[in-house]
């Protein structure tokens, strides 16, 4: 009598990593029922890293600017050296926090709307993470560069309120040497918080958030609508693809309109954080 063959089942001690089995089987993670525990195992390390990056962004954002910016005030003939730094300090048309919310919530909204076709919680959550990763990574680079390099905003003199008597005294002493007197922020008499902010023009926070979030949305639209592909797409799809780029450009341009940033700060910022 031949011994019966018993089908070998999975050993209870066999590595039961569902993640490994999914990868080995080549299963599409978006075609299976959503499992929150498995999703957290897949993305838990990324979520923790994102929390650390967000905390780092806040810490660097509230730190004082590191460089000791030097600037002139008067030419030797008594005229203002940099008229483009003499704009009045005005209230922002769109505050930084509002720009960040737009850059995050608008992609969230459209990702949610696309779920009528995708019908996948995992796809939605992973796409939300992609938006947050994009904005957080760009923001981390932005606050580090702004704190360590920075630059003078167009309303710098308004925020600084320099002691003009000291500036004139230094100018009278420099006429013999024919060298412009240079100053640091110690000559300023304005509010310290506003002075520090006026020393950090580049990269632009508005531009960073806008292009990081809305350019991600453009890539998401292309993935869903297949606009940039080997066919002639519908015109409305092409318009939808470029609409987030228009929004990012407007959010960046408002800074130039209200005198918070110069084009020389906004344009390089957009190119840097898209890359």
TORPA-748670 format. One record per residue (C-alpha): residue in three letters; y negated, z, x; residue number from 1. Coordinates in nm, 4 decimals. Layout:
<lumdrens>
+------+----------+----------+----------+------+
| resn |       yy |       zz |       xx | resi |
+------+----------+----------+----------+------+
|  ALA |        Y |        Z |        X |  NUM |
...
+------+----------+----------+----------+------+
</lumdrens>
This chain:
<lumdrens>
+------+----------+----------+----------+------+
| resn |       yy |       zz |       xx | resi |
+------+----------+----------+----------+------+
|  UNK |   0.0000 |   0.0000 |   0.0000 |    1 |
|  UNK |  -0.3288 |  -0.1061 |   0.1483 |    2 |
|  UNK |  -0.5887 |   0.1617 |   0.1857 |    3 |
|  UNK |  -0.8700 |   0.1257 |  -0.0680 |    4 |
|  UNK |  -1.2012 |   0.0122 |   0.0627 |    5 |
|  UNK |  -1.4908 |   0.2332 |  -0.0261 |    6 |
|  UNK |  -1.8366 |   0.0799 |  -0.0116 |    7 |
|  UNK |  -2.0460 |   0.2678 |   0.2333 |    8 |
|  UNK |  -2.3625 |   0.3985 |   0.0749 |    9 |
|  UNK |  -2.6744 |   0.5083 |   0.2542 |   10 |
|  UNK |  -2.6238 |   0.8238 |   0.4486 |   11 |
|  UNK |  -2.8351 |   1.1106 |   0.3204 |   12 |
|  UNK |  -2.9357 |   1.1764 |   0.6802 |   13 |
|  UNK |  -3.0203 |   0.8127 |   0.7466 |   14 |
|  UNK |  -3.3947 |   0.7657 |   0.8116 |   15 |
|  UNK |  -3.5125 |   0.7272 |   0.4573 |   16 |
|  UNK |  -3.8453 |   0.5745 |   0.5424 |   17 |
|  UNK |  -3.9234 |   0.3634 |   0.2403 |   18 |
|  UNK |  -4.1985 |   0.2089 |   0.4439 |   19 |
|  UNK |  -3.9438 |   0.0789 |   0.6986 |   20 |
|  UNK |  -3.7149 |  -0.0560 |   0.4275 |   21 |
|  UNK |  -4.0035 |  -0.2386 |   0.2632 |   22 |
|  UNK |  -4.1044 |  -0.3933 |   0.5942 |   23 |
|  UNK |  -3.7475 |  -0.4956 |   0.6789 |   24 |
|  UNK |  -3.6893 |  -0.6509 |   0.3372 |   25 |
|  UNK |  -4.0201 |  -0.8327 |   0.3473 |   26 |
|  UNK |  -4.1077 |  -0.6965 |   0.0041 |   27 |
|  UNK |  -4.4588 |  -0.7569 |  -0.1223 |   28 |
|  UNK |  -4.6117 |  -0.4122 |  -0.1569 |   29 |
|  UNK |  -4.8290 |  -0.5355 |  -0.4450 |   30 |
|  UNK |  -4.5295 |  -0.6485 |  -0.6571 |   31 |
|  UNK |  -4.3604 |  -0.3099 |  -0.6854 |   32 |
|  UNK |  -4.4516 |  -0.0076 |  -0.8996 |   33 |
|  UNK |  -4.7316 |   0.1984 |  -0.7532 |   34 |
|  UNK |  -4.6172 |   0.5076 |  -0.5660 |   35 |
|  UNK |  -4.9061 |   0.7392 |  -0.4737 |   36 |
|  UNK |  -4.7000 |   0.9394 |  -0.2234 |   37 |
|  UNK |  -4.5905 |   0.6248 |  -0.0431 |   38 |
|  UNK |  -4.9456 |   0.4890 |  -0.0473 |   39 |
|  UNK |  -5.0767 |   0.8104 |   0.1090 |   40 |
|  UNK |  -4.8036 |   0.7906 |   0.3752 |   41 |
|  UNK |  -4.9072 |   0.4345 |   0.4523 |   42 |
|  UNK |  -5.2791 |   0.5058 |   0.4667 |   43 |
|  UNK |  -5.3070 |   0.8796 |   0.5291 |   44 |
|  UNK |  -5.3966 |   0.8396 |   0.8962 |   45 |
|  UNK |  -5.6647 |   0.5851 |   0.8083 |   46 |
|  UNK |  -5.8097 |   0.8118 |   0.5397 |   47 |
|  UNK |  -5.8306 |   1.1009 |   0.7849 |   48 |
|  UNK |  -5.9931 |   0.8757 |   1.0454 |   49 |
|  UNK |  -6.2477 |   0.7593 |   0.7884 |   50 |
|  UNK |  -6.3422 |   1.1208 |   0.7105 |   51 |
|  UNK |  -6.3924 |   1.1894 |   1.0825 |   52 |
|  UNK |  -6.6034 |   0.8724 |   1.1228 |   53 |
|  UNK |  -6.8175 |   0.9656 |   0.8201 |   54 |
|  UNK |  -6.8776 |   1.3137 |   0.9633 |   55 |
|  UNK |  -6.9678 |   1.1590 |   1.2991 |   56 |
|  UNK |  -7.2152 |   0.9225 |   1.1321 |   57 |
|  UNK |  -7.3905 |   1.2118 |   0.9592 |   58 |
|  UNK |  -7.4004 |   1.4190 |   1.2773 |   59 |
|  UNK |  -7.5552 |   1.1415 |   1.4847 |   60 |
|  UNK |  -7.7909 |   1.0411 |   1.2017 |   61 |
|  UNK |  -7.9538 |   1.3842 |   1.1885 |   62 |
|  UNK |  -7.9802 |   1.4146 |   1.5680 |   63 |
|  UNK |  -8.3121 |   1.3558 |   1.7436 |   64 |
|  UNK |  -8.3529 |   1.0179 |   1.9143 |   65 |
|  UNK |  -8.2310 |   1.0336 |   2.2720 |   66 |
|  UNK |  -8.4593 |   0.7912 |   2.4585 |   67 |
|  UNK |  -8.8083 |   0.8826 |   2.5665 |   68 |
|  UNK |  -8.9963 |   0.5871 |   2.4254 |   69 |
|  UNK |  -9.3160 |   0.4985 |   2.6123 |   70 |
|  UNK |  -9.5952 |   0.3074 |   2.4436 |   71 |
|  UNK |  -9.9609 |   0.2168 |   2.5054 |   72 |
|  UNK | -10.2358 |   0.2638 |   2.2475 |   73 |
|  UNK | -10.5521 |   0.0995 |   2.3787 |   74 |
|  UNK | -10.6137 |  -0.2030 |   2.5987 |   75 |
|  UNK | -10.8601 |  -0.1623 |   2.8840 |   76 |
|  UNK | -11.1295 |  -0.3177 |   2.6650 |   77 |
|  UNK | -11.0688 |  -0.0539 |   2.3960 |   78 |
|  UNK | -10.8805 |  -0.2777 |   2.1515 |   79 |
|  UNK | -10.5461 |  -0.1781 |   2.0014 |   80 |
|  UNK | -10.2506 |  -0.2932 |   2.2116 |   81 |
|  UNK |  -9.9934 |  -0.3414 |   1.9343 |   82 |
|  UNK | -10.1578 |  -0.4225 |   1.5983 |   83 |
|  UNK |  -9.8131 |  -0.4934 |   1.4522 |   84 |
|  UNK |  -9.7346 |  -0.1199 |   1.4840 |   85 |
|  UNK | -10.0328 |  -0.0170 |   1.2742 |   86 |
|  UNK |  -9.8929 |  -0.0833 |   0.9260 |   87 |
|  UNK |  -9.9373 |   0.2067 |   0.6820 |   88 |
|  UNK |  -9.6302 |   0.4170 |   0.6089 |   89 |
|  UNK |  -9.5328 |   0.3321 |   0.2526 |   90 |
|  UNK |  -9.2548 |   0.4423 |   0.0190 |   91 |
|  UNK |  -8.9455 |   0.2283 |   0.0559 |   92 |
|  UNK |  -8.8818 |  -0.0268 |  -0.2179 |   93 |
|  UNK |  -8.5090 |   0.0496 |  -0.1937 |   94 |
|  UNK |  -8.4180 |   0.3800 |  -0.0231 |   95 |
|  UNK |  -8.1450 |   0.3870 |   0.2399 |   96 |
|  UNK |  -7.9057 |   0.5798 |   0.0146 |   97 |
|  UNK |  -7.9538 |   0.3247 |  -0.2658 |   98 |
|  UNK |  -7.8858 |   0.0379 |  -0.0261 |   99 |
|  UNK |  -7.5630 |   0.2066 |   0.0865 |  100 |
|  UNK |  -7.4537 |   0.2648 |  -0.2745 |  101 |
|  UNK |  -7.5207 |  -0.1002 |  -0.3637 |  102 |
|  UNK |  -7.3241 |  -0.2164 |  -0.0599 |  103 |
|  UNK |  -7.0258 |  -0.0043 |  -0.1683 |  104 |
|  UNK |  -7.0340 |   0.0036 |  -0.5489 |  105 |
|  UNK |  -7.0975 |  -0.3679 |  -0.6059 |  106 |
|  UNK |  -6.7806 |  -0.4656 |  -0.4118 |  107 |
|  UNK |  -6.5936 |  -0.1869 |  -0.5933 |  108 |
|  UNK |  -6.7040 |  -0.3328 |  -0.9270 |  109 |
|  UNK |  -6.5858 |  -0.6857 |  -0.8534 |  110 |
|  UNK |  -6.2607 |  -0.5676 |  -0.6985 |  111 |
|  UNK |  -6.1962 |  -0.3758 |  -1.0208 |  112 |
|  UNK |  -6.2786 |  -0.6823 |  -1.2337 |  113 |
|  UNK |  -6.0301 |  -0.8922 |  -1.0374 |  114 |
|  UNK |  -5.7568 |  -0.6489 |  -1.1355 |  115 |
|  UNK |  -5.7298 |  -0.8181 |  -1.4760 |  116 |
|  UNK |  -5.5409 |  -1.0834 |  -1.2797 |  117 |
|  UNK |  -5.3980 |  -0.8841 |  -0.9908 |  118 |
|  UNK |  -5.2884 |  -0.5861 |  -1.2050 |  119 |
|  UNK |  -5.2094 |  -0.3786 |  -0.8972 |  120 |
|  UNK |  -5.3375 |  -0.0276 |  -0.8323 |  121 |
|  UNK |  -5.2253 |  -0.0595 |  -0.4719 |  122 |
|  UNK |  -5.4210 |  -0.3792 |  -0.4231 |  123 |
|  UNK |  -5.7327 |  -0.2165 |  -0.5696 |  124 |
|  UNK |  -5.7085 |   0.1013 |  -0.3618 |  125 |
|  UNK |  -5.6403 |  -0.0909 |  -0.0420 |  126 |
|  UNK |  -5.9372 |  -0.3206 |  -0.1096 |  127 |
|  UNK |  -6.1603 |  -0.0186 |  -0.1770 |  128 |
|  UNK |  -6.0508 |   0.1175 |   0.1592 |  129 |
|  UNK |  -6.1420 |  -0.2127 |   0.3216 |  130 |
|  UNK |  -6.4980 |  -0.1864 |   0.1887 |  131 |
|  UNK |  -6.5310 |   0.1731 |   0.3097 |  132 |
|  UNK |  -6.3865 |   0.0893 |   0.6512 |  133 |
|  UNK |  -6.6335 |  -0.1962 |   0.6898 |  134 |
|  UNK |  -6.9367 |   0.0143 |   0.5931 |  135 |
|  UNK |  -6.8280 |   0.3206 |   0.7929 |  136 |
|  UNK |  -6.7514 |   0.1234 |   1.1099 |  137 |
|  UNK |  -7.0830 |  -0.0615 |   1.0960 |  138 |
|  UNK |  -7.2693 |   0.2625 |   1.0178 |  139 |
|  UNK |  -7.1118 |   0.4405 |   1.3147 |  140 |
|  UNK |  -7.2212 |   0.1641 |   1.5518 |  141 |
|  UNK |  -7.5639 |   0.1543 |   1.3868 |  142 |
|  UNK |  -7.6451 |   0.5261 |   1.4159 |  143 |
|  UNK |  -7.5268 |   0.5377 |   1.7785 |  144 |
|  UNK |  -7.7390 |   0.2365 |   1.8764 |  145 |
|  UNK |  -8.0367 |   0.3601 |   1.6733 |  146 |
|  UNK |  -8.0225 |   0.7066 |   1.8328 |  147 |
|  UNK |  -7.9664 |   0.5915 |   2.1899 |  148 |
|  UNK |  -8.1838 |   0.2769 |   2.1888 |  149 |
|  UNK |  -8.4009 |   0.2572 |   1.8764 |  150 |
|  UNK |  -8.7502 |   0.1126 |   1.8930 |  151 |
|  UNK |  -9.0911 |   0.1463 |   1.7293 |  152 |
|  UNK |  -9.1248 |   0.0743 |   1.3573 |  153 |
|  UNK |  -9.4183 |  -0.1307 |   1.2222 |  154 |
|  UNK |  -9.5712 |   0.1908 |   1.0802 |  155 |
|  UNK |  -9.5283 |   0.3846 |   1.4058 |  156 |
|  UNK |  -9.8987 |   0.4631 |   1.4619 |  157 |
|  UNK |  -9.9298 |   0.5832 |   1.1024 |  158 |
|  UNK |  -9.6366 |   0.8215 |   1.1438 |  159 |
|  UNK |  -9.7331 |   0.9260 |   1.4964 |  160 |
|  UNK | -10.1032 |   0.9894 |   1.4293 |  161 |
|  UNK | -10.1787 |   0.9933 |   1.8046 |  162 |
|  UNK | -10.4436 |   1.2173 |   1.9515 |  163 |
|  UNK | -10.7066 |   0.9479 |   2.0088 |  164 |
|  UNK | -10.9274 |   1.1726 |   2.2197 |  165 |
|  UNK | -10.6484 |   1.2122 |   2.4767 |  166 |
|  UNK | -10.5830 |   0.8386 |   2.4602 |  167 |
|  UNK | -10.9490 |   0.7591 |   2.5338 |  168 |
|  UNK | -10.9583 |   1.0064 |   2.8217 |  169 |
|  UNK | -10.6499 |   0.8470 |   2.9755 |  170 |
|  UNK | -10.8038 |   0.5029 |   2.9233 |  171 |
|  UNK | -11.1251 |   0.6004 |   3.1043 |  172 |
|  UNK | -10.9214 |   0.7256 |   3.3985 |  173 |
|  UNK | -10.7187 |   0.4010 |   3.4127 |  174 |
|  UNK | -11.0086 |   0.1556 |   3.4353 |  175 |
|  UNK | -11.0178 |   0.1929 |   3.8140 |  176 |
|  UNK | -10.6465 |   0.1191 |   3.8545 |  177 |
|  UNK | -10.6452 |  -0.1615 |   3.5926 |  178 |
|  UNK | -10.3208 |  -0.0197 |   3.4476 |  179 |
|  UNK | -10.2690 |   0.0640 |   3.0827 |  180 |
|  UNK | -10.2009 |   0.4338 |   3.0191 |  181 |
|  UNK |  -9.8591 |   0.4914 |   2.8635 |  182 |
|  UNK |  -9.7671 |   0.7781 |   2.6336 |  183 |
|  UNK |  -9.4610 |   0.9372 |   2.4775 |  184 |
|  UNK |  -9.4279 |   1.1111 |   2.1420 |  185 |
|  UNK |  -9.5934 |   1.4264 |   2.2804 |  186 |
|  UNK |  -9.9300 |   1.2628 |   2.2054 |  187 |
|  UNK |  -9.8358 |   1.2409 |   1.8362 |  188 |
|  UNK |  -9.9771 |   1.4936 |   1.5895 |  189 |
|  UNK |  -9.7846 |   1.3826 |   1.2782 |  190 |
|  UNK |  -9.4752 |   1.5235 |   1.1096 |  191 |
|  UNK |  -9.1873 |   1.5503 |   1.3581 |  192 |
|  UNK |  -8.9303 |   1.4091 |   1.1146 |  193 |
|  UNK |  -9.1452 |   1.1050 |   1.0395 |  194 |
|  UNK |  -9.2146 |   1.0524 |   1.4105 |  195 |
|  UNK |  -8.8431 |   1.0548 |   1.4949 |  196 |
|  UNK |  -8.7769 |   0.8104 |   1.2123 |  197 |
|  UNK |  -9.0537 |   0.5802 |   1.3391 |  198 |
|  UNK |  -8.8873 |   0.5748 |   1.6823 |  199 |
|  UNK |  -8.5617 |   0.4325 |   1.5386 |  200 |
|  UNK |  -8.6236 |   0.0837 |   1.4097 |  201 |
|  UNK |  -8.3188 |  -0.0979 |   1.5450 |  202 |
|  UNK |  -8.0512 |  -0.1487 |   1.4241 |  203 |
|  UNK |  -8.1579 |  -0.1350 |   1.0607 |  204 |
|  UNK |  -7.9602 |   0.1007 |   0.8364 |  205 |
|  UNK |  -8.0318 |  -0.1053 |   0.5229 |  206 |
|  UNK |  -7.9220 |  -0.4245 |   0.6926 |  207 |
|  UNK |  -7.6113 |  -0.2623 |   0.8334 |  208 |
|  UNK |  -7.4879 |  -0.1284 |   0.4999 |  209 |
|  UNK |  -7.5824 |  -0.4422 |   0.3071 |  210 |
|  UNK |  -7.4078 |  -0.6903 |   0.5341 |  211 |
|  UNK |  -7.1036 |  -0.4715 |   0.6040 |  212 |
|  UNK |  -7.0277 |  -0.4196 |   0.2337 |  213 |
|  UNK |  -7.1451 |  -0.7462 |   0.0786 |  214 |
|  UNK |  -7.0044 |  -0.9699 |   0.3514 |  215 |
|  UNK |  -6.6689 |  -0.7986 |   0.2896 |  216 |
|  UNK |  -6.7128 |  -0.8925 |  -0.0771 |  217 |
|  UNK |  -6.7682 |  -1.2550 |   0.0269 |  218 |
|  UNK |  -6.4409 |  -1.2508 |   0.2185 |  219 |
|  UNK |  -6.2673 |  -1.0905 |  -0.0808 |  220 |
|  UNK |  -6.4050 |  -1.3604 |  -0.3142 |  221 |
|  UNK |  -6.2747 |  -1.6291 |  -0.0808 |  222 |
|  UNK |  -5.9295 |  -1.4683 |  -0.0718 |  223 |
|  UNK |  -5.9150 |  -1.4529 |  -0.4526 |  224 |
|  UNK |  -6.0903 |  -1.7800 |  -0.5443 |  225 |
|  UNK |  -5.9686 |  -1.9912 |  -0.2483 |  226 |
|  UNK |  -6.3133 |  -2.1468 |  -0.1952 |  227 |
|  UNK |  -6.2861 |  -2.2236 |   0.1756 |  228 |
|  UNK |  -5.9590 |  -2.4128 |   0.1637 |  229 |
|  UNK |  -5.8185 |  -2.7645 |   0.1908 |  230 |
|  UNK |  -5.9511 |  -2.8749 |  -0.1491 |  231 |
|  UNK |  -6.2758 |  -2.9233 |  -0.3378 |  232 |
|  UNK |  -6.3447 |  -2.5924 |  -0.5192 |  233 |
|  UNK |  -6.5299 |  -2.5557 |  -0.8459 |  234 |
|  UNK |  -6.9049 |  -2.5250 |  -0.7968 |  235 |
|  UNK |  -6.9244 |  -2.1853 |  -0.9723 |  236 |
|  UNK |  -6.6734 |  -2.0497 |  -0.7228 |  237 |
|  UNK |  -6.8905 |  -2.1613 |  -0.4327 |  238 |
|  UNK |  -7.1933 |  -1.9944 |  -0.5927 |  239 |
|  UNK |  -6.9948 |  -1.6747 |  -0.6426 |  240 |
|  UNK |  -6.8870 |  -1.6850 |  -0.2792 |  241 |
|  UNK |  -7.2440 |  -1.6992 |  -0.1475 |  242 |
|  UNK |  -7.4043 |  -1.4646 |  -0.4021 |  243 |
|  UNK |  -7.3223 |  -1.1475 |  -0.1992 |  244 |
|  UNK |  -7.4865 |  -1.3048 |   0.1065 |  245 |
|  UNK |  -7.8027 |  -1.3603 |  -0.0970 |  246 |
|  UNK |  -7.7921 |  -0.9951 |  -0.2040 |  247 |
|  UNK |  -7.7499 |  -0.8785 |   0.1553 |  248 |
|  UNK |  -8.0423 |  -1.0969 |   0.2637 |  249 |
|  UNK |  -8.2648 |  -0.9514 |  -0.0091 |  250 |
|  UNK |  -8.1758 |  -0.5924 |   0.0823 |  251 |
|  UNK |  -8.2589 |  -0.6703 |   0.4446 |  252 |
|  UNK |  -8.5806 |  -0.8541 |   0.3590 |  253 |
|  UNK |  -8.7231 |  -0.5711 |   0.1495 |  254 |
|  UNK |  -8.7609 |  -0.3698 |   0.4701 |  255 |
|  UNK |  -8.9921 |  -0.6320 |   0.6150 |  256 |
|  UNK |  -9.1895 |  -0.6445 |   0.2880 |  257 |
|  UNK |  -9.2614 |  -0.2708 |   0.2801 |  258 |
|  UNK |  -9.3348 |  -0.2514 |   0.6540 |  259 |
|  UNK |  -9.0337 |  -0.0390 |   0.7452 |  260 |
|  UNK |  -8.8725 |  -0.2944 |   0.9749 |  261 |
|  UNK |  -8.9714 |  -0.6070 |   1.1623 |  262 |
|  UNK |  -8.7719 |  -0.9320 |   1.1384 |  263 |
|  UNK |  -8.6799 |  -0.8789 |   1.5028 |  264 |
|  UNK |  -8.4805 |  -0.5692 |   1.3954 |  265 |
|  UNK |  -8.3295 |  -0.6953 |   1.0680 |  266 |
|  UNK |  -8.2002 |  -1.0353 |   1.1801 |  267 |
|  UNK |  -8.0079 |  -0.9144 |   1.4899 |  268 |
|  UNK |  -7.8669 |  -0.6246 |   1.2859 |  269 |
|  UNK |  -7.7191 |  -0.8554 |   1.0245 |  270 |
|  UNK |  -7.5567 |  -1.0786 |   1.2853 |  271 |
|  UNK |  -7.4218 |  -0.7839 |   1.4830 |  272 |
|  UNK |  -7.2545 |  -0.6052 |   1.1930 |  273 |
|  UNK |  -7.1135 |  -0.9210 |   1.0363 |  274 |
|  UNK |  -6.9407 |  -0.9791 |   1.3697 |  275 |
+------+----------+----------+----------+------+
</lumdrens>
